[in-house]
Amino acid sequence: MTLRSIVVGQFRRPHGLLGSLAGLVMARRPSNLERNAWTVGLMAAQPWHRILEIGCGPGVALEAAAAIVSGGQAVGIDHSETMVRQARRRLAAQIASGSAVVRPGSLGELAGQAAGYDRVFSVNVVQFLPDLEEAFEQIHGCLADQGIAATTFQPRSRNPTRDEALDMAQRIAMAMRQAGFSGIARHELTLDPAPAICVTGIRHHTNIAH
């Protein structure tokens, strides 16, 4: 196992001391902060909305989402206990007030849940999902009518390129269309060394995936 594979593995599922350090990197890297705020802004969330972040990491984007809701709630799930602890520390005040919840969990656990979220988003999680079509069917299923899903990806390979980002955006859009989303749109944020791409889509309960 190479050093790079160890590092990449920590961003996939942070754990232990290295996982804690990975969380600090995610929380402090300028490009991460910019793309997180940008993604939350693209969702046009309202104060009464229920917002779900899949793979909330150290809670930076979730904190931005929680700042929007007053009568609603921002919920973050992550399959890493290390990240759940970091996010809970970051959002301690919001959790105490009831405007935020952070809990262990994964996308697969959303299957069969009632359609109760107005917004569902993720930032640099999609590349770790084994089956995009299944993932977006699950996301579609937990969104309320007119709910919006936002999925952001910024390449973090050895030599990241815009083409890599655009290729992922195309795969996301295809999976969303298959799941029944409409109004699918691609947004781009210029960053170094490669842009972040966010694909958004709307759930209409009358849509039928085919």
N, C-alpha and C positions, 0 to 999 in steps of 0.2 A: 504494500500500500504506500503510495507516494504522499509527500507532504501536502500537495495540492488536493488530492482526493480526501485527505483528512479534513482540510479546511472547508472544502465544498460540503462534506458530510455534516459539518457543524452548522452550516447555514440551512441545510435541509432539515435537520432535527437537532438543534442545539442541546448539549447536555454537559454537565460537569463544569470544570473551570474554563475549558476552551469554549464551551457553549455560552458561558457568561460573558466572555470576552467578545464572542461573535455578536451577542446582543448589544454590547456597548458600541461596537462598530456600526451596527444597523441603526442605532439611536443617534449617532453623532456624525456620520458621513454626510457632508453637505448635499450631495446629489440625492441621497435617500430622503432627507428632510424636504427637499424641494418637490420630489415626485410624490411623496406622501400627501403633502398639502394640496398639490395639483389634483391628485386623484379624488380626494375628498371634495374639492371644489367642483369637479366635473359632475358630481352626483346631484347637485342642486337640492340637497337635503333640507328639510323643514324642521322647525323646533319640535313638532309633535311626532316625528318619524321614529320608527324602530329601525336601527341600522345594525347590520351584522358585518364584522370583518372576519374573514377566514384566514387563519395564519397571522394573528395580530402581532407576533414577535414581541418586542419590548414595549409596545403600546403607543408608539409615536403617532401613527395615523389614527388610532382609536381615540387618542386624547383630542385630536382635532375634531373628530366626529362628535365626541361627547360635548365639546364646547358649543355645538350647534343645537343639540336637543335640550329642551326644557321639560315639556310634557311627555317627551318620548324617552328612548333609551338607546345607548350604544353598547352592543354586545360583541365581545371579542373571544374567539376560540383559537386554541393552538395545541398541537399535539406534543409540544415540549413543555414539561413542567418547569424547566428553567426559564423559559420565556413567559409563562403564566405568572411566575413569581415576580419577574421584572416588571411586567405590565401592571400587575396589582399594586406594586409599590408606586409606579408612576401615576396611576389613577386612583390612589387611595381616597382622595377627597371626593371624587366623582362616584366611586363605589359606595362610599358612606352616605352620599346624598340620594343614591338610587338612580342616578343618570347613566351609570355604566355598570357593566358586569363583565368579568373576565373569568373564563373557566377552561379547563382542559377539554379538548374535543377535536374532532376532525370533520371534514366535509362529509364523509360517508355516514356519519351519525345523524345528518340532517334528513336523510331519506325517510319519507313518511311523515315528517313534521307538518303541522298546519301552515298554510300560506300566510304568515304573519309579519314578514319583514318588508319594509318599504324600500330599503336599499341594502344591497349585498355587494361587498367589494373585497378585493384582495390586491396585494402589491408584491410582485415577485414571488408568487407562490405557484402560479400556473405551470411553470416548468417542471415542478416536482410531481404533478398529478399524473397518474399512470394512464388514465382514460378520460380524455377531454369531453367526449360526448356524454359519458355517464356523469361526469362532474357538473356539466351545465344543465343536465336534466334535473339533478338534485338542487342546484341553485334556482332554477326556474320554478321548481316545486315549492320552495319555501318563500317565494316572493308573493306579496299581495298584488292585486290587480293594479296595473299602472306602475308597479314597482320597477326599479332600475338596478341592473347589475353592471358593475364597473370592474374590469380586470386589467391591471397594469403589469407590463413586463419591460424590464430594462436588461439587456444582455450583460452578463458578468463572466463571460468566457475569457480565455487567455487573450484573445484579440477580438473584442466585440465590435460588431459592425451594425450599421443601420439595416442592412439586408436581413440580418439575423432577427432584428426586432420586427421587421415587416413580415417575415415568414411566420413568426409566432402569431402576429396579429391576424394573419389570414387563417391560420389554424383555429384560433379562438373564434373568429367570426363564423367559420363554417360550423363549428360545434354549437355555437349559440343559435344559429339558424336551424340546425337540426333539432335542437331542444324546444324550439317554438318561439324564440325571441323575435321581436320586430324592431324597427327603427334602429337597426345596428349601425353604429358609427365608430370611426377610428379617429383618435386624437393623438397628437404627437407633441412631446416636450423635448426641446433641444437640450441635451446634456453631454458632458464629456465622460468617457470617450465614445459613447453611443447614446442615441435618444431613448427615451421611455415612450412606449406606446400604450395607450389605454383604449380598450374596446368596450363600448357601452351598448346596452340593449334593454328593451322594455318588455315586460310581461303583460300580455292581455289574456285574461282568463278564457276568452273565446278562441284563442289560438290553439291549434292542434298540431303537435310535433309530428312530422312525417319525413 
